[in-house]
């Protein structure tokens, strides 16, 4: 396909950093950049470089859901190849996601790396106890693992309240919802409104039931979910048929 140069616009980048398999005590680092563009109507013959020819690249035009499904089921014994595919899967899911306006105060923003803001939420011991029954704060590795898991198994958003990021909310592919609000912004009915938006998303995805795992000591969250219509399903689980 022939790209129309003046149509190119930046989408973002993904920084990949991991232990190298080429040399001991060495870090492999790669930043991949992504762009939107328009193309000419008529396809032309492919012009592949040596790497692309060796990998037998073939142009196929599919809808985004088909691309997500193909990447999601991909497996390969070569760890580096699989990591690349999972990276593309994350980008495809980001492309499909869009910001969601809850009301005139709250906006949900698709997750992106923002350690400076988000790590502070998970270093508050009270918040860690509420949401994860932890007595220790998160470090960056654990934070990244958590967000990567949520993003690779569903939709994860930052909660923006009057222009300030105050927490996150997620809906997993299995229907599980989860939410974290930093302590300074709790008790403002932010959680209730954001979970309501996740219920709308669940309906859009044709889910029939959503669930939440809430620890028995977290009476505040139990009360909030029950106010929306969730019912106890035992073993610290609450469910809602939609």
N, C-alpha and C positions, 0 to 999 in steps of 0.2 A: 504494500500500500504506500501511497505517496502522501507524506505529511505536508500540510499547508503551513509554512514557517510562521507566518504572522498570527496563526491561531494558537501557538504554543503558550501554555500558562502552567505555572508550577502548582503541584498538588502537595508535595511534601517529600520527606526522606525517611529512610529507616537505617539506623546505625546497628550493625551486627558486630558484636565483640565476643570472642570466645577463645578458649585454649587452642593453640595451633597444633595440627597433626604433622607439621613439617619439621619443627625444631623444639627441643626441650626448653621449658621456661620462656616460651614465646607466646604472645597474644596475637591472634588473627583479628584484624579490624577492617571492616568494609562498610562504606556508606552508599546506599542505593537511592537514587533520586527518581521521582515519579512526576509525570507531567500529563496534563490534558492537552488534546489537540484535535483539530479537524483534519480529515483526509479527503483526497480527491475521490470521486465516485467510482472510477474504474481501477480495479486492482492491476498490478504489474508483476512481472517476475521477481522472485525473491533475490536479494543480494546479501548473502550470508558471509560472515567472516569464518575463519578456520574453525574456531571453537563452535560456532553455531552449526556449521556443516557436520562436524564430528558428532554433535548431539542430535543431528537430524531434525532440526527445527522445521516445523510446518505451520503455515498460517491457517488458522481456523477461526472463523467468526461465529461466536456463540453469545447467548445472553449471559448476564452476570451470574444468575442462579446456576446455570450449567457449569460455568467455570468454577464457582465455589464448591459445587458438589464433586467435581473431578479432583480438585486440589485436596479436598477434605478426606478423600478415601485413598489418596496416594501414599504408598509406602515404598521404601527403598533401603537396602542394606547399607548403602553409603550414607553415613550420618549427615555429611555436608550437603548432599543433594536434597535430603529430606528437609533439612533446615531451610533451604532456599524455597522449597515449595510451601512450607508452612508460613514463611515470610510473605509470599505472594498471596496466600490465603487470607492472612490478616489484612493486607492492603485491599483485597477485593471486598472484604467485609466492611472495611472503613468506607470504601466507595459506595457501597449499598446503603450504609447508614447515613442518616442526616440528622441535623440538630432537631430537637423536638421542643416546641414552645408549650410549656405547661400552663402558664398564665402570665400576667403582666409583671410578675416578680421572678418567676423561675424558668430557666432554660436548661435543657439537657444537651450537653456537648459530647460527641463521641470521644472516647478515651484517646489520649495521646500521652507520651512520656512528659510528665511534669513533676519530677521528683521534689523540687524545691517546695511545692505546695502540698502534694499528697503525702509525702513521708511524714510530715508533721502530724497529720491526723492519726496515723498508725504508730506514732510514738507516744501518744497519750494513753497511759495505762488504763484509765477508766474506759475509753473507747475500745481498746483491745479486749478488755474483759467483756464488755457488752456484746461485741460482734463475733469474737473468736475464742472466748474463755481463756485468754492468754494472760499470764502475769508478767510477760516480758514484751518490750516494744519490738516492732518490726525493724529489720535492717533493709538496705536497698535490694539485696538479693531476694529476700522473701517477698518484698513488695512487688518486684518485677515478676516473680513467679506467679503471684496471686493474680495480678492484672493480666498477664499473658494467658493464664488459664481461663479467666473469665471471658477474655476477648476471643479466644479460640473455641470456646464452647457456648457462645451466645453473644449478647449485646451488652456492652458496658459503657456507661456515660458518667461524666462529671456533672455534678449539680451546681449550676450557677444561680446564685440568689442575689438579685439586685446588683449584678455585675461582679460578684465575688464567688470564687470557687469554694464551696463549703462541704463537699462530700462526694460520694459516688453511689450509683445505683446500677444494678445489673439484672438481666433476665437471661437465664441459661436455657440451652436447647431442651433440657428436661423439664422446663417450667418452673425452676426454682428462682425466686427473687431474693435479692439481698440489698441492703442499703446501709450506708454509713454517713452520719452527719457529725461534723466536728462539734465539740462541746459548746463552743461559743454561739452556735446557731441552732441548738436544739430547743424544743418547746416553742417552735414558731409554725407548727403544722406543715413544715417543709416535707417531711417524710411521707405523710399521708397523701399529699398532692403528687409526689413523685411516684409512689407505688400505684396510685391511680393511673398515671401515665403508662406505667409498665403493664397494667391490665389492658389498656388500649392496645399496646404493642402486641401483647399475647393474643388478643382477638384478631389483630391483623395477620398474625402468623398461624391463625386457625388452631390455636391451642384450646383445649377444653378445660384445663385445670392448671392452677398455679399453686405453688407451695412455698413455705418459708420455714427455715430452721431457726428457732428462737429458744435460747436457753431459759430454763425454768426461773432463774433469778432475775431475768430481764423483763420485769413487769411492765416497764414503760413501752417497750416494743410490742409486747403481747397486747397491751391495751390499744395501741395504734392499729395493729393489723386487725384486731377484732372489730374496731370501729368501722373498718372498710367492708367487713363481711366474712373475714377468714374465721374458720372454725378449728378447734383443736382436733388433731388427728392422732394424738398420742406420741410419746417419745420425743417431745419438744418440737413436733412438726405441726404446722398450721396450713390448712388448705382452703382453696376457694374454687368452686366450679364457676366457669364463665361461659 
